[in-house]
Amino acid sequence: MRATLPVVPADPNHSSPPAAIEIRRQIANFGTVPASSQPPHEFRRLIHAARRSETLVTAAFTVAVLLLAVGAWSLYRAGVRHRITADEALMDQASYLSGAIGTSVQQQGVFAARTLLHTWNATLERARPWPSTDSVHQEALREAIGPDMPDLIPNRFFAGDENGWRTTEDTSRASDPELMKLLERSRDSLPKTGLFRMLVIPYGSDTSLVFVMAAAQPRPGLVWYGFDTPLREFRDKIIKVRIAYLASSFRTLRDSLKQRSTPADSIPPLAISIESMDHHSLYATAVKPHRPWIGSRWISGGLAAEITVSVEDAAVPVLMSGGYPADPTGKIVAAFAFGVLLLGVGARLSLRTLALSRQREEFTSSVSHELRTPLTNIQLFAETLLLDRARTPDEQRGALETITRETRRLVHMVENVLALSRVGRPAVTLVRRSERIDHMVRDVLASFDPLLRSHDISVDVSYDGDDRAFVDGDAVRRILVNLLDNAVRYGPEAQTLRVSAINRDHRLQLSVEDEGPGVPLADRDRVWQPFERGADNADSGTGIGLAVVRQLVTLHGGNARIEDGRKGARFVVILPCPEPSPEESA
């Protein structure tokens, strides 16, 4: 049945004549066509096998990432332990160096102080006239054991008891009452019988060291005896000399390791502090001792001082072979991330390979079954004609129509496969011509006529806008063929298909609406991919029809989408139709 509705008024901005909306309805039932659905059990077997393989790949990826994480964690913990061990070793080195400096300073200081005290005590025992400071000092140098005794130059010598003091020299800096006053402040620190002790006595802005010895046999006027010397004298001739010796050892070791010289070559790259027991500073480097690599030792006996040493960065390569271990966290994180990336790429490639393999198997199985059905029908009805089983003209015509219909189905499937393999190649280009839209639609419907009649399907066709479009006619026909085949395949028997063509503003919109179950929103992008089918129709078709549509539409620079129809799904294709150039129009 054909009917023509009233003419739609033309767009005043459009130069083409108004177009009529034509509705074409065909209802026929020449018998049923054998079903061509894929056996469900075959697809289930393929899907289950694919899922097992994908699960194995996912499990392998997870296990590999876990193993990589365990390895990275082990490396991190090993690096942390290595750094902790290095810290402990450097702290031990600092403690050792503080002990070495303390021992060396103690030996040299006690050696120098006791030599002077022994000479002074011997002078007092001889009861000679009260000597001068210089005479006692010179006598001490003559009696020194060996030439290496540090030459401490005293300010003066003194002797006395709680009642008063007598000095070898009376200077304006400290008279006998002043010395008494200063020593009284440290009376509790004065040594007991026969012992030796060093005291720090500040003199305003200056500081002196007082070395005091308690007489072995005290007597009136001689309970303690000793001498004082400037602190700088003790620093320059004992402390700095021992540290310079340590610096020389560092330079020798550094040179043996072929390392570059330190910024301060005169001292070792250490922070050193020496304080007396009453917290007076005896010596300190410009850099104060600090953590983390710090150690301290006490000088026992008469000197009674604390040596604190911290290792500086420049000393680490000398004290530790290979230097301080670097923090491995950044490298481990980078290696772990790179490893996960490689594993992810490998897993993705594996999953992609499995997916392609599954699609190939599904496609092969689907195409084999799709081809088998029409071939079986062709063979059946051809043998019917060959054996003269179709006795009446109607039966013969029905057999020929079936052979023709199934042959067209085979041609349609073969063309789809060829189109899918060709589209996207650089050599494939569109051949645009000015085509009548109604002629293209009628050609496609004519080729589908036997199939539509066999399923008792009617078609409503409507046109709107310009009657001609500048498109590739063969591509548009292929698009309509696939959309109609999809609608017939997934729609019910005796449904009504609605085909619409709207050509306005240089855009051709084609739509095919069926009365099937529709396409879920989650599947509307996926079904356009090759070999993909809707989740509810995974056992039907080859999955290449809509992929061919999408690729042909893309070649035109258009787009395709799926919408909700009145009952089922509406497949909409929009194709740009530019104005042809004069050469193309000619």
Summary of the structure (lengths in Angstrom):
residues: 586
radius of gyration: 53.5
end to end distance: 37.9
largest distance: 165.9
contacts: 1744
relative contact order: 0.11
helix: 50%
strand: 20%
